[in-house]
Amino acid sequence: RCSCRASGGGLVQAGGSLKLSCAASGGTFSDYYMGWFRQAPGKERKFVAAVSWSGGSTYYQDSVRGRFTTSRDNAKNTMYLQMNSLKLEDTAVYFCAAAGTLGDYINKGVDGVDHWGKGTQVTVSS
């Protein structure tokens, strides 16, 4: 299995941008449909976005569509989340995840994840 860790979080003003990275090791990165989740304080962990095995397809929840872009570089075993036009409600710990298919995320949510990465804090201020 792979071990994953998200990085790149920080403090940013509303309307600003951040780019997160998820570095994977210990497995075959290209075998996984990679995804992003986030968890705000006191809230449940929620699915945000996903990118297919070779990066050709992406999926976004309505709350981030048009503002966030996820991609991957399999040669670097890394997934990215470019976050633009950040809003206060985007404040959360962001986690990267590995699953078998997009359906695992859509149909099962957190229960469909095979491997979790360590999260990174994103804080959006006014």
BAFI-3210 file (N, C-alpha, C; in Angstrom, 3 decimals, decimal comma, padded with zeros to 6 digits):
// residues 126
n [1|2|3|4|5|6|7|8|9|10|11|12|13|14|15|16|17|18|19|20|21|22|23|24|25|26|27|28|29|30|31|32|33|34|35|36|37|38|39|40|41|42|43|44|45|46|47|48|49|50|51|52|53|54|55|56|57|58|59|60|61|62|63|64|65|66|67|68|69|70|71|72|73|74|75|76|77|78|79|80|81|82|83|84|85|86|87|88|89|90|91|92|93|94|95|96|97|98|99|100|101|102|103|104|105|106|107|108|109|110|111|112|113|114|115|116|117|118|119|120|121|122|123|124|125|126]
n.u [000,812|000,242|001,764|000,685|000,914|-000,387|000,485|001,341|-000,597|-001,909|-002,257|-004,480|-005,922|-009,399|-010,442|-007,942|-005,294|-004,137|-001,921|-002,040|-000,192|000,091|002,039|003,035|004,091|005,489|003,797|002,050|001,476|-000,011|-001,994|-004,087|-007,120|-007,115|-008,009|-009,439|-010,309|-011,966|-012,097|-013,778|-013,584|-015,264|-016,943|-018,032|-015,861|-015,546|-015,983|-014,232|-012,905|-011,609|-009,195|-008,489|-006,771|-004,658|-004,831|-006,592|-009,285|-011,393|-013,192|-015,497|-016,972|-019,953|-019,515|-016,909|-016,392|-015,162|-013,527|-011,540|-008,891|-007,804|-005,015|-002,513|000,799|002,199|004,792|006,117|004,827|002,786|-000,033|-002,040|-003,746|-005,060|-006,206|-008,322|-009,788|-010,549|-012,734|-014,174|-015,515|-014,039|-012,137|-010,441|-009,091|-007,280|-007,259|-005,534|-006,452|-006,640|-008,191|-010,043|-011,775|-013,695|-016,313|-016,116|-015,607|-017,836|-020,065|-019,535|-018,104|-016,137|-015,904|-015,184|-012,530|-009,279|-006,720|-005,480|-004,022|-001,822|-003,148|-003,365|-003,534|-005,756|-006,470|-008,701|-008,998|-010,789]
n.v [-001,168|002,389|005,235|008,387|011,957|015,128|018,467|021,979|023,657|026,548|029,947|032,148|034,971|035,625|035,105|034,656|032,350|028,964|026,191|022,815|019,840|016,324|013,864|010,637|007,384|004,065|002,373|001,573|004,272|005,018|003,122|003,934|005,745|008,973|011,194|014,101|015,136|017,098|018,479|020,401|022,210|020,461|019,257|016,710|014,646|015,402|014,587|016,118|016,399|014,576|012,737|010,896|007,772|008,227|010,912|011,989|012,495|014,413|015,192|017,177|018,430|020,399|022,623|023,450|023,451|024,969|026,648|025,144|023,005|019,821|017,695|015,386|014,048|011,385|010,513|011,763|010,799|012,307|014,243|017,114|020,021|022,803|025,709|028,297|031,596|031,527|030,905|031,759|029,527|027,458|026,817|024,317|021,104|019,504|016,464|013,960|011,116|007,659|005,518|002,881|003,452|006,140|005,829|004,745|006,949|008,633|007,037|005,880|007,624|008,523|005,903|004,550|004,887|003,646|004,240|006,741|009,998|012,051|015,059|018,571|021,875|024,353|027,669|030,217|033,613|036,672]
n.w [000,000|-000,321|001,240|002,134|002,155|002,689|001,847|001,942|002,894|004,634|005,789|004,277|002,661|002,006|-001,313|-002,250|-003,229|-002,974|-003,286|-002,909|-002,211|-002,579|-001,615|-002,432|-001,421|-001,215|-002,621|-005,710|-007,388|-009,683|-009,806|-008,304|-007,966|-007,190|-004,545|-002,882|000,361|002,880|006,164|008,303|011,433|013,961|012,138|009,767|007,774|004,395|000,948|-001,713|-004,279|-007,131|-009,093|-011,989|-012,765|-014,673|-014,817|-016,643|-016,215|-014,110|-011,101|-009,324|-006,364|-006,021|-004,406|-004,814|-007,487|-010,404|-009,012|-007,769|-008,843|-009,559|-010,085|-011,307|-011,163|-012,192|-012,540|-010,534|-008,377|-007,198|-006,274|-006,935|-005,700|-006,802|-005,497|-005,936|-005,624|-002,903|-000,162|003,046|004,015|003,016|004,812|006,471|007,415|004,996|003,291|001,481|-000,487|-001,418|-003,686|-005,401|-007,603|-009,123|-008,379|-005,842|-004,235|-004,766|-004,164|-001,689|-000,062|002,688|003,490|001,249|000,815|000,410|001,376|003,512|003,589|005,579|006,852|005,853|007,066|006,004|006,177|005,762|005,788|006,524]
ca.u [000,000|000,975|001,687|000,473|000,875|-000,710|001,268|001,094|-001,618|-001,473|-003,222|-004,656|-007,107|-010,475|-010,148|-006,597|-005,053|-003,154|-001,752|-001,691|000,425|-000,027|003,137|002,764|005,190|005,200|002,861|001,992|000,629|-000,901|-003,079|-005,124|-007,891|-006,763|-009,036|-009,265|-011,358|-011,668|-012,833|-013,803|-013,709|-016,561|-017,734|-017,631|-014,963|-016,327|-015,323|-014,093|-012,528|-010,840|-008,551|-008,380|-005,488|-003,653|-005,071|-007,414|-010,623|-011,501|-014,533|-015,544|-018,227|-020,485|-019,000|-015,588|-016,294|-014,866|-012,521|-010,461|-008,452|-006,919|-004,228|-001,514|002,010|002,543|006,242|006,547|003,963|002,236|-001,303|-002,108|-005,028|-004,952|-007,392|-008,435|-010,987|-010,863|-013,775|-014,058|-016,029|-013,049|-011,263|-010,548|-007,936|-007,429|-006,648|-005,527|-006,971|-006,467|-009,273|-009,981|-012,534|-014,458|-017,519|-015,823|-015,765|-019,185|-021,057|-019,169|-017,488|-014,954|-015,849|-014,628|-011,107|-008,372|-005,594|-005,533|-002,804|-001,844|-003,780|-002,737|-004,516|-005,996|-007,264|-009,038|-009,384|-011,451]
ca.v [000,000|003,649|006,194|009,682|013,106|016,394|019,596|023,219|024,463|027,751|031,020|032,964|035,817|035,298|035,518|034,254|031,022|028,054|024,934|021,704|018,680|015,058|013,005|009,242|006,442|002,749|001,648|001,945|005,463|005,050|002,163|004,531|006,936|009,818|012,151|015,058|015,349|018,151|018,382|021,630|021,951|020,011|018,745|015,434|014,681|015,417|014,432|017,394|016,268|013,386|012,697|009,516|007,080|008,894|012,337|012,428|012,865|014,992|015,332|018,174|018,735|021,697|023,684|023,882|023,417|026,259|027,322|024,202|022,127|018,768|017,072|014,476|013,773|010,033|010,382|012,286|010,214|013,470|014,823|018,531|020,700|024,247|026,320|029,712|032,285|030,859|031,459|031,412|028,182|026,481|026,533|022,919|020,251|018,827|015,150|013,212|009,772|006,743|004,562|002,129|004,069|007,324|005,381|004,548|008,239|009,149|006,166|005,450|008,686|008,140|004,446|004,021|005,192|002,571|004,794|008,157|010,727|013,039|016,271|019,876|022,879|025,530|028,650|031,369|034,724|037,797]
ca.w [000,000|-000,351|002,330|001,499|003,036|002,054|002,305|001,224|003,524|005,306|005,998|003,083|002,699|001,082|-002,674|-002,603|-003,773|-002,410|-004,006|-002,053|-002,821|-001,874|-002,014|-002,129|-001,479|-000,670|-003,450|-007,118|-007,382|-010,831|-009,613|-007,476|-008,232|-006,070|-004,188|-001,800|001,344|003,836|007,409|009,073|012,868|014,418|011,023|009,197|006,644|003,167|-000,343|-002,410|-005,681|-007,446|-010,395|-012,426|-012,688|-015,491|-014,772|-017,745|-015,772|-012,775|-010,568|-008,266|-005,713|-006,423|-003,563|-005,243|-008,940|-010,990|-008,192|-007,477|-009,909|-009,101|-011,132|-010,767|-011,913|-011,765|-012,519|-009,246|-007,344|-006,511|-006,681|-006,602|-005,629|-006,947|-004,923|-006,265|-005,131|-001,645|000,681|004,455|004,229|002,583|005,938|006,874|007,191|003,715|003,260|000,238|-000,332|-002,527|-003,834|-006,636|-008,677|-008,769|-007,700|-004,426|-003,587|-004,926|-003,546|-000,346|000,707|003,457|003,582|000,022|000,744|000,782|002,114|003,854|003,829|006,651|006,371|005,961|007,449|005,182|006,895|004,937|006,642|005,881]
c.u [000,868|000,788|001,656|000,440|000,599|000,130|000,878|000,018|-001,030|-002,610|-003,274|-005,924|-008,152|-010,198|-008,782|-006,521|-004,024|-003,068|-001,264|-001,045|000,178|001,045|002,883|004,024|004,722|004,208|002,960|000,974|-000,413|-002,055|-004,277|-005,809|-007,706|-007,835|-008,631|-010,514|-010,980|-012,583|-012,681|-013,964|-015,131|-017,448|-017,212|-016,688|-015,756|-015,452|-015,351|-013,883|-011,734|-010,258|-008,243|-006,938|-004,368|-003,847|-006,002|-008,806|-010,562|-012,958|-014,480|-016,933|-018,657|-019,859|-017,652|-015,430|-016,126|-013,823|-011,307|-010,145|-007,506|-006,234|-003,230|-000,347|002,512|004,047|006,822|005,758|003,291|000,914|-001,349|-003,552|-004,766|-006,267|-007,354|-009,727|-011,465|-011,869|-013,556|-014,488|-015,113|-012,084|-011,495|-009,170|-008,202|-006,616|-006,608|-005,906|-006,710|-007,596|-009,146|-010,611|-013,197|-015,719|-017,311|-016,015|-017,215|-020,200|-020,777|-018,556|-016,242|-014,797|-015,275|-013,135|-010,276|-007,230|-005,780|-004,139|-002,943|-002,326|-002,936|-003,812|-004,553|-006,916|-007,452|-009,579|-010,049|-010,555]
c.v [001,249|004,422|007,581|010,786|014,368|017,506|020,829|024,094|025,674|028,719|031,900|033,798|035,348|035,899|035,110|032,820|030,269|026,834|023,872|020,591|017,462|014,134|011,587|008,408|005,095|001,910|002,074|003,065|005,439|004,052|002,776|005,699|007,825|010,868|013,067|015,098|016,540|018,009|019,684|021,297|021,573|019,410|017,391|015,643|014,497|015,291|015,755|017,213|014,996|013,496|011,249|009,043|007,777|010,406|012,866|012,899|013,432|015,115|016,306|018,259|020,155|022,856|024,234|023,938|024,824|027,046|026,441|023,367|021,087|018,113|016,125|014,352|012,419|009,796|010,852|011,704|011,303|013,893|016,260|018,999|022,196|024,865|027,820|030,278|031,693|031,649|031,026|029,975|027,087|026,114|025,116|022,287|019,456|017,546|014,616|011,770|008,964|005,730|003,854|002,826|005,343|006,949|005,131|005,843|008,706|008,337|005,841|006,536|008,206|006,633|003,798|004,214|004,007|003,056|006,286|008,742|011,627|014,369|017,513|020,929|024,018|026,458|029,878|032,456|035,814|039,015]
c.w [000,000|000,948|001,713|002,544|002,238|002,662|001,499|001,811|004,207|005,479|004,762|003,233|001,693|-000,291|-003,161|-003,062|-002,951|-003,309|-003,033|-002,866|-001,953|-002,422|-001,535|-002,245|-000,942|-001,457|-004,898|-007,275|-008,491|-010,730|-008,891|-008,146|-007,002|-005,813|-003,052|-000,932|002,204|005,046|008,182|010,552|013,267|013,349|010,562|008,023|005,349|001,926|-001,100|-003,908|-005,878|-008,845|-010,740|-012,491|-013,462|-015,541|-015,840|-017,375|-014,370|-012,389|-009,405|-007,660|-006,081|-005,653|-004,027|-006,750|-009,512|-010,235|-007,925|-008,706|-009,328|-010,294|-010,488|-011,722|-011,435|-011,723|-011,196|-008,081|-006,509|-007,131|-006,184|-006,505|-005,668|-006,499|-005,182|-005,694|-003,820|-000,821|002,124|004,716|003,705|003,708|006,445|006,851|005,922|003,711|001,836|000,523|-001,587|-002,525|-005,172|-007,817|-008,188|-008,004|-006,225|-003,652|-003,606|-004,132|-002,091|000,521|001,426|003,546|002,330|-000,130|001,216|001,672|002,313|003,976|005,041|006,088|006,527|006,185|006,447|005,951|006,018|005,849|005,821|005,825]
res [r|c|s|c|r|a|s|g|g|g|l|v|q|a|g|g|s|l|k|l|s|c|a|a|s|g|g|t|f|s|d|y|y|m|g|w|f|r|q|a|p|g|k|e|r|k|f|v|a|a|v|s|w|s|g|g|s|t|y|y|q|d|s|v|r|g|r|f|t|t|s|r|d|n|a|k|n|t|m|y|l|q|m|n|s|l|k|l|e|d|t|a|v|y|f|c|a|a|a|g|t|l|g|d|y|i|n|k|g|v|d|g|v|d|h|w|g|k|g|t|q|v|t|v|s|s]
***
